Amino acid sequence: MPDPERPGFVISRLAYLFRMRIEEVLAENGSELSAEESALLMVLVEAGQPLRRGEFAEIMLRDRTTITRQLDGLERKGLVRREPDPSDGRAILIHPTPRGTKLISKLLPPFKALRNSLKRGLTVDEWKLGLKVMSQMMDNLIALDEKA
């Protein structure tokens, strides 16, 4: 049993297991997406508006180069398209294509079932508290970068 004072071990294992389950859902649904691509596309579709590459980088906690590579893959698959931002000619907005939106719509039910499996054995308040605690830990780690 992991030492409760070593959260990195528990967080790492949870992230690993969750990613494995996401990959299973993608495979079971015949999806051509990687776990990272599905996360990017889901963020874009759920945003309900086009996003800039920098917004993706901030949301996903990834560098812009990684985000660009992943968006390139989604664009090659016909799931996103890039268009100039009419309010800033230097910026590019990323839009989901109808095919990308349809794919995420197909994946949402099994992803929701996976999310619900995480909640098993937890009350609504425990689930909310768990999310609040994880968000605060994430904010604490991000704040370390800001202090440096």
C-alpha positions in Angstrom: 0.0 0.0 0.0 1.4 3.4 -1.0 2.4 5.8 1.8 -0.4 8.4 2.0 2.3 11.1 2.3 3.5 10.2 -1.2 0.7 11.5 -3.4 2.9 11.4 -6.5 2.7 7.6 -6.5 -1.1 7.6 -6.2 -1.6 10.4 -8.7 0.8 8.7 -11.2 -1.0 5.4 -10.9 -4.4 7.0 -11.2 -3.4 8.9 -14.3 -1.8 5.7 -15.9 -5.0 3.6 -15.2 -7.3 6.3 -16.5 -5.3 6.7 -19.7 -5.3 3.0 -20.2 -9.1 3.0 -19.9 -9.4 5.9 -22.3 -7.3 4.0 -24.8 -9.6 1.0 -24.4 -12.7 3.2 -25.1 -11.0 4.6 -28.2 -10.1 1.1 -29.4 -13.5 -0.4 -28.7 -15.1 2.4 -30.7 -12.8 2.0 -33.6 -11.4 5.5 -33.1 -8.3 6.6 -34.9 -7.4 9.1 -32.1 -4.7 8.9 -29.5 -5.7 9.7 -25.9 -4.0 13.2 -26.3 -5.9 13.9 -29.6 -9.2 12.8 -28.1 -8.6 15.2 -25.2 -7.7 18.1 -27.5 -10.7 17.5 -29.7 -13.1 17.1 -26.7 -11.8 20.4 -25.2 -12.4 22.1 -28.6 -15.9 20.7 -29.1 -17.0 21.3 -25.5 -15.7 24.9 -25.7 -18.4 25.6 -28.3 -16.1 28.1 -30.0 -12.8 28.1 -31.8 -9.6 28.3 -29.7 -6.1 29.5 -30.3 -3.1 27.3 -30.0 -2.0 29.2 -26.9 -5.4 28.5 -25.2 -4.9 24.8 -25.9 -1.4 24.9 -24.4 -2.7 26.6 -21.3 -5.7 24.2 -20.8 -3.7 21.1 -21.6 -0.5 22.2 -19.7 1.6 21.4 -22.8 4.1 23.5 -24.7 3.0 25.1 -28.0 5.2 22.8 -30.1 3.5 19.7 -28.7 0.1 21.3 -29.2 1.0 22.2 -32.8 2.1 18.7 -33.6 -1.1 17.2 -32.2 -3.3 19.8 -34.0 -1.4 18.9 -37.2 -2.4 15.3 -36.7 -6.1 16.2 -36.1 -6.0 18.4 -39.2 -4.6 15.6 -41.4 -7.4 13.4 -40.1 -10.0 16.0 -41.1 -11.1 16.6 -37.6 -10.1 20.3 -37.1 -9.4 23.2 -39.4 -7.4 26.3 -39.0 -8.6 29.8 -40.0 -7.2 33.3 -39.5 -8.6 35.1 -36.5 -10.7 38.0 -37.9 -9.9 40.1 -34.8 -6.1 39.5 -35.0 -4.6 38.7 -38.4 -1.5 37.1 -36.8 -3.5 34.6 -34.8 -5.0 31.3 -36.0 -8.3 29.9 -34.7 -8.8 26.1 -34.5 -12.4 24.9 -35.3 -13.7 21.4 -35.1 -14.9 20.0 -38.5 -18.4 18.4 -38.7 -16.5 15.1 -38.8 -14.6 16.0 -35.6 -17.8 17.0 -33.8 -19.5 13.8 -34.9 -16.6 11.7 -33.6 -16.6 13.3 -30.2 -20.4 13.0 -30.0 -20.0 9.3 -30.6 -17.3 9.0 -27.9 -19.0 11.1 -25.2 -21.3 8.3 -23.9 -18.5 5.8 -23.3 -16.3 8.6 -21.9 -19.2 9.6 -19.6 -19.5 5.9 -18.5 -15.8 5.8 -17.7 -16.1 9.0 -15.7 -19.0 7.5 -13.8 -17.0 4.4 -13.0 -14.5 6.8 -11.2 -17.4 8.0 -9.0 -18.4 4.5 -7.8 -18.4 4.2 -4.1 -18.2 8.0 -3.6 -21.0 10.3 -2.5 -21.7 13.4 -4.6 -19.9 15.5 -1.9 -16.9 13.2 -1.8 -16.6 13.5 -5.6 -16.8 17.3 -5.5 -14.3 17.4 -2.7 -11.9 15.1 -4.6 -12.1 17.3 -7.7 -11.6 20.4 -5.5 -8.6 18.9 -3.8 -7.0 17.8 -7.1 -7.6 21.3 -8.6 -6.0 22.9 -5.6 -2.9 20.7 -5.8 -2.6 21.4 -9.5 -2.8 25.2 -8.8 -0.2 24.8 -6.0 2.2 23.2 -8.5 1.5 25.8 -11.1 2.2 28.5 -8.6 5.7 27.1 -8.0 6.5 28.1 -11.6 5.2 31.6 -11.0 7.5 32.0 -8.0 10.6 31.0 -9.9 
